[in-house]
Structure formats: structure tokens, C-alpha cells
């Protein structure tokens, strides 16, 4: 799978890591796993409900999540948001 980060996501990513530099290595590990197998059990990937029903989420840590969309025909994962559970939902 190819990971896609638009300008909006990149801005959120920079802002997130400005305050959470200790998670940069963990983030790189999670992105590698997403590329290989988005449903790796360690990611705890799940489909969202309600207003976010088009999206999926995976765990960066117990507290932080990454929100994304599958574009199956292009084999892409479009990263949408990163942050705490309360911030992204």
C-alpha cells in the first residue's frame, strides 16, 4: 500500500510532533506496518462509525490515533488526521 499525505495532513503531522517528539520512532514503525498490512493486529485498525464512517483508525499508542481512508483501486492509504483519541474523533 502506498501512503498519501496531503498538505493538510502534513501540517497536522508537524504540529503533532512539535509536542510529541518522543513518538517519532514509533510513528515510523506504525507507518511501515500500515504499508505492509493495514490490519496488522498490533495496529488495532478498525472502521469508524457515525460521521466518520468512511474512515479507519489505527493506534499509534494507547492515547494517540491515526485516521485514514482506503483507496482500494489505487492501493493507497490516505492519511487524514493524527492526534489524541478526543482530538481526532
N, C-alpha and C positions, 0 to 999 in steps of 0.2 A: 504494500500500500504506500502511496505517496502522501506525505503530509503537506497540507497547504496552509500557509499563514498569511492572511491578508494584512494590509496596513493597520486596520483596526485591532486585530489580534496582536500584532507586533507591539503596538503601543501599550496594550494591556499587559503583555508579557514583560516589557521593560519596566513598567510601573510596579508589577508584582515582585520582580527580582531586585528592585531597588531596596525593598524592605525584607526580602527573604533570600538573601544571597546564599545562605546555608543549604538551600534546596536545589541549587543549580545542577549538581551531580545527579541527584535523584531524578530531576526533570529529564536530563539527558537519557537516563536509563529507561524511564517511562516512555519517552518518545521512540526509542529503539524497539521496545516491546510492542508499541502501537503499530509500528511499521510491519513487524513480523507477524503478529497475531493480535488484533484489537480485542479479542475476547480471552486473552491470557488470564487465568484465574487470579493472578496477583494484582491485576489492574482493577478488578471488580467492576468491569464495564456493565452498564445497564441502560436500558431505554428509559427516557424520561416521560412524564405524563403531563396532562393539562396543557397549558400554554406552550410548554417546551416539548410537546410530543414528537416533533420532528428530529429531536436531538438525542444524543447519547452522552453519557458522562463516564469518566473513569477517575480513579483515585490517584492523586499524586502522593498524598499522605492521608492519615485519618481525617484531618481537618480540611485539606485543600483538594479541589476537583479541577478537572479539565473537561470542558464541554466541547463536543464536536458533532459534525454531520457526516454521514457516509454518502459518498457519491459513487455508487457501485459500478456504473457503466465505465467510469474513468479510473476505477480503483484508487480513489482519493479519499482521504480524511481531511475535512476542512475544520481546522481548529477555530473555535468561536470565542471561548472565554476561559479564563483561569482565575481562580481565587478561592476564598473560603466557601464552605457549604452555603452559608447565608448570603454571601455576595453574588454567587452565580445562579442561585435558584430564586 
